[in-house]
Amino acid sequence: MEMQAGLLLIASFIGLLMISVPISISIALASVTTILFFLPFDMSIFIVGQNMVTGLDSFSLLAIPFFVVSGALMNSGGIAEKLVNLSKVLAGRIPGGLLQTNIIGNLLFGSISGSAVASAVAMGGAIGPMQKKEGYDPKISAAVNISSASVGLVIPPSGMFIIYSVLTGGTSIAALFLAGYIPGLMWAIGCMIVAYIYAKKHNLPMTGSVTLSEGWKIFLDAIPSLFLVVLIMGGIISGIFTATEASGIAVAYTFILSVCVYRTLKLRDLPKIFIEAATTTSIIMFLIAASSVMSWVMAFTGIPTAISNLMLSISSNPMVLLLLINIFLLIIGLFMDLTPALLLFTPIFFPIVQSFGMDPVHFGLVIVMNLAISGITPPFGSILVVGCSMAELEIEDVIKSIFPFFLMRVFVLLLVTYIPAISLVLPRLFGY
C-alpha cells in the first residue's frame, strides 16, 4: 500500500505541475488526494489539519514576516540609493564599474534585507538606467544583477536558513547566519571576477572616481544603513536577542531610518508596504504548511527511506553521496523554485548526511547554496524572472550571458561542499 501511495503522490504532484497549477496548491492537492485515497475521510482531515498547524507552530518562523517587512521598508525607503552611491565609490576605478557597482550593491543590500528578489528589484531599478545610458549590453547587465542578487540568500539575515532550522529540529540560526558570510563573499567575488573579465574583453568604461570629501560624505550617508548588519548580527552573536527578536528590531530600525533619518518614506506609503509584505508572507507560510502535510505523506509512503537506500546502494562514500545530492538538487532547481524545494528535500537528504556525520550547519549551507542557484536557472527561477522583468528582457535573452556566472557558482558550491572549514570557521570561532 505504501508503494501505491508513493506513486499516487508523485504522479498527482507532477500532473498538477504540468497543467500549470501553482506549486503550493500542487503540493497541498497531491498530499490531500493521497491521504484521502488510502485513509478514512475523518482521519484524513484530522491528519491534514494537524500537520498544517504543527508545521507553522514555531517561534522561529515569526522572523520571516518581520524580515519581509524590513526588506520592503528598505526597498521603498531610499536605502538602496545610499548603497548604490557607496558601491559606485568602491568600484569607481574598476573597468565595467557599473557592473561592479551592481554586484557590490546587491552584496550590501542583501546583507541588510536578506531578500534576493528585493535586491534584484532595488539594484535593477537604480543601476539599470545608468547602465543603459552608458551603453552597456542589457543582457550582461541583467545577468550580473540576477547572479549577484541571489547572494542575499546566503548572506544573513536569510529566511532560507530560518526555514532550514525549523525543518532540521532547531539547528542554530545564529550559526547558520555566521556560516553564510564566507561562502556569500566568495560568490560575490566570483561574480566580480567574471564581470571584470567581460569588461576587459569588451573595453567597458570605469564609472570614474570622486574626490575624498565626496567619498567621505557618501560613506557617512550610508553608515546608518550599514549599521543594521552590526545591530542584528552583533545582538544575535552576543546573545542579547534571538534571530526572531532581531527581525522585530530590524523592522523598527528600518522604519526609523526611512521615515525619520532619510525621510524618504511617508506614512501614507505604509499600508501598501504592509499589504505587499503580508501577501509575500502568506505565500511562504502556506508553502510551509502544505509541505508539512507532504512530508507526513512521504514518511507514510517511505519515499525518504527509499531514496536513502537507493543512494547508499550506489555508494557509501560521503564524497560520492554529496556529489549525488548536489547533482540532484541542481537538476531539481531547473523545475522547482527554491523555497518549496528546500521544504520538500531537506527532510529527505538530512538523515542521509547525518548517517555519515556531516555537520548540520555545513549541510545547511550546501543545500541553501544549491537552491540559491536554482533561483537563477530557467524556467522557474524567481530571481531570474524578476531580474528579466526589471531589464525588460525575455528569459531566453539572458541565458547565454548568465552561463559563466552559473559555472562560477557551481565551482564555489563544490568548494564549500568538500571543504567544511569554509562554512564552519566563523561559527566555531564564535563558539557554535
Residue pairs with C-beta under 8 A, 6 or more apart in sequence:
1 38
2 300
2 301
2 302
3 301
3 302
4 38
5 34
5 37
5 38
5 297
5 300
5 301
6 298
6 301
6 302
6 303
6 306
8 33
8 34
8 37
9 30
9 31
9 34
9 294
9 297
9 298
9 301
9 303
10 303
12 29
12 30
12 33
12 34
13 26
13 27
13 30
13 294
16 25
16 26
16 29
16 30
17 23
17 26
17 335
21 29
23 287
23 336
23 337
23 340
24 283
24 286
24 287
24 290
24 340
25 290
27 287
27 290
27 291
27 293
27 294
27 340
27 344
28 286
28 290
28 293
28 294
30 294
31 48
31 290
31 293
31 294
31 296
31 297
32 44
32 48
32 293
34 297
34 301
35 44
35 47
35 48
35 293
35 297
36 44
39 47
47 293
47 296
48 293
51 289
51 292
51 293
51 295
51 296
52 289
52 290
52 292
52 293
53 289
54 292
55 288
55 289
55 291
55 292
55 293
55 295
56 285
56 288
56 289
56 292
58 166
59 244
60 162
60 165
60 166
60 173
60 243
60 244
61 162
61 163
61 166
61 285
61 288
62 244
62 247
63 157
63 159
63 162
63 173
63 243
63 244
63 246
63 247
64 159
64 162
64 163
64 247
64 281
64 284
64 285
65 277
65 278
65 281
66 244
66 247
66 248
66 250
66 251
67 113
67 114
67 115
67 157
67 159
67 247
67 250
68 115
68 159
68 277
68 280
68 281
68 284
69 251
69 273
69 274
69 277
70 113
70 247
70 250
70 251
70 253
70 254
71 113
71 114
71 115
71 118
72 118
72 273
72 276
72 277
72 280
73 251
73 254
73 255
73 258
73 265
73 273
74 80
74 109
74 112
74 113
74 118
74 122
74 225
74 254
74 258
75 113
75 118
75 121
75 122
76 258
76 265
76 269
76 273
77 254
77 257
77 258
77 259
77 262
77 264
77 265
78 258
78 262
78 264
78 265
79 109
79 112
79 225
79 254
79 257
79 258
79 262
80 105
80 109
80 122
80 123
80 125
80 126
81 126
81 264
82 221
82 222
82 225
82 262
83 105
83 108
83 109
83 112
83 222
83 225
84 101
84 105
84 123
84 126
84 127
85 218
85 221
85 222
86 104
86 108
86 218
86 219
86 221
86 222
87 100
87 101
87 102
87 104
87 105
87 108
88 97
88 98
88 101
88 207
88 210
89 210
89 215
89 218
89 219
90 100
90 101
90 104
91 97
91 98
91 100
91 101
91 103
91 104
91 207
92 206
92 207
92 208
92 209
92 210
93 206
93 209
94 100
94 196
94 199
94 206
95 196
95 199
95 200
95 203
95 204
95 205
95 206
96 136
96 195
96 196
96 198
96 199
96 200
96 202
96 204
96 205
96 206
97 204
97 205
97 206
97 207
97 208
98 127
98 130
98 131
98 134
98 136
98 141
98 207
99 131
99 136
99 140
99 141
99 144
99 195
99 198
99 199
99 204
100 192
100 195
100 196
101 127
101 207
102 123
102 127
102 131
102 141
102 144
102 145
102 148
103 144
103 148
103 188
103 191
103 192
103 195
104 188
104 192
105 119
105 122
105 123
105 126
105 127
106 119
106 120
106 123
106 145
106 148
106 149
106 151
106 152
106 188
107 148
107 151
107 155
107 184
107 185
107 188
108 225
108 226
109 118
109 119
109 122
109 123
109 152
110 116
110 119
110 149
110 151
110 152
110 153
110 155
110 184
111 152
111 155
111 156
111 184
111 229
112 225
112 226
112 228
112 229
113 119
113 152
114 152
114 155
114 156
114 157
114 158
114 159
115 152
115 159
116 149
116 150
116 151
116 152
116 153
116 372
116 375
116 382
116 383
117 149
117 382
117 383
117 386
118 152
119 148
119 149
119 151
119 152
120 145
120 146
120 149
120 383
120 386
120 387
120 390
121 386
121 390
123 145
123 148
123 149
124 142
124 145
124 386
124 387
124 390
124 391
125 390
127 141
127 145
128 141
128 145
128 390
128 391
131 138
131 141
132 138
132 141
134 205
136 204
137 202
137 401
138 391
138 392
138 393
139 393
139 397
139 398
139 400
139 401
140 195
140 198
140 401
141 391
142 387
142 388
142 390
142 391
142 393
142 397
142 398
142 401
143 398
143 401
143 402
143 405
144 191
144 195
144 405
145 387
145 390
145 391
146 376
146 383
146 384
146 387
146 388
146 398
146 402
147 191
147 194
147 376
147 402
147 405
147 406
147 409
148 187
148 188
148 191
149 383
149 387
150 372
150 373
150 375
150 376
150 383
151 184
151 187
151 188
151 191
151 372
152 158
153 160
153 338
153 368
153 371
153 372
153 375
154 180
154 183
154 184
154 187
154 365
154 368
154 369
154 372
155 180
155 181
155 184
155 185
156 176
156 177
156 178
156 180
156 181
156 232
156 233
157 177
157 232
157 243
157 246
157 247
157 250
158 176
158 177
158 180
158 368
159 284
160 338
160 339
160 342
160 368
160 371
160 372
161 173
161 176
161 177
161 180
161 364
161 368
162 173
162 243
163 288
163 339
163 342
163 343
164 171
164 176
164 342
164 346
164 364
164 367
164 368
165 171
165 172
165 173
165 176
165 364
166 288
167 342
167 343
167 346
167 347
167 350
168 346
168 350
168 360
168 364
171 360
171 361
171 364
172 361
172 427
172 432
173 236
173 242
173 243
174 236
174 237
174 243
174 427
174 430
174 432
175 361
175 427
175 432
176 361
176 364
176 365
177 233
177 236
177 243
178 233
178 237
178 426
178 427
178 430
178 432
179 361
179 362
179 364
179 365
179 423
179 424
179 426
179 427
180 365
180 368
180 423
181 426
182 422
182 423
182 425
182 426
183 365
183 369
183 412
183 416
183 422
183 423
186 412
186 415
186 416
186 422
187 369
187 408
187 409
187 412
190 405
190 408
190 409
190 411
190 412
191 405
191 408
193 408
194 404
194 405
194 408
198 204
198 404
210 218
224 257
224 261
224 262
225 257
228 250
228 253
228 254
228 257
231 249
231 250
231 253
232 246
232 249
232 250
234 240
235 241
235 245
235 246
235 249
236 242
236 243
236 246
237 430
241 249
258 264
258 265
259 265
259 266
259 267
284 339
287 339
287 340
287 343
288 343
291 340
291 343
291 344
294 344
295 343
295 344
295 347
298 304
298 347
298 348
299 347
303 348
304 347
304 348
304 351
307 348
308 348
308 351
308 352
308 355
311 321
311 324
311 325
311 352
312 321
312 352
312 355
314 320
314 324
315 321
315 324
316 356
318 356
318 358
319 418
321 352
321 353
321 356
322 353
322 358
322 366
322 417
322 418
323 417
325 349
325 352
325 353
325 366
325 367
325 370
326 366
326 370
326 413
326 414
326 417
328 345
329 341
329 345
329 367
329 370
329 371
329 374
330 370
330 373
330 374
330 410
332 341
332 345
332 374
333 341
333 370
333 371
333 373
333 374
333 375
333 377
333 381
334 374
334 377
334 378
334 379
334 380
335 380
336 344
336 374
336 380
337 374
337 375
337 380
337 381
337 382
338 371
338 372
338 374
338 375
338 382
341 371
341 374
342 367
342 368
342 371
345 367
346 367
349 363
349 367
350 360
350 363
353 363
354 360
359 420
359 424
361 423
361 424
361 427
361 432
362 420
362 423
362 424
365 416
365 423
366 413
366 416
366 417
369 409
369 412
369 413
369 416
370 413
373 406
373 409
373 410
373 413
374 380
374 381
375 381
375 382
375 383
375 384
376 383
376 384
376 402
376 405
376 406
376 409
377 384
377 406
378 384
378 395
378 396
378 399
379 395
384 395
384 398
384 402
385 395
387 398
388 394
388 395
388 397
388 398
391 398
415 422
416 422
416 423
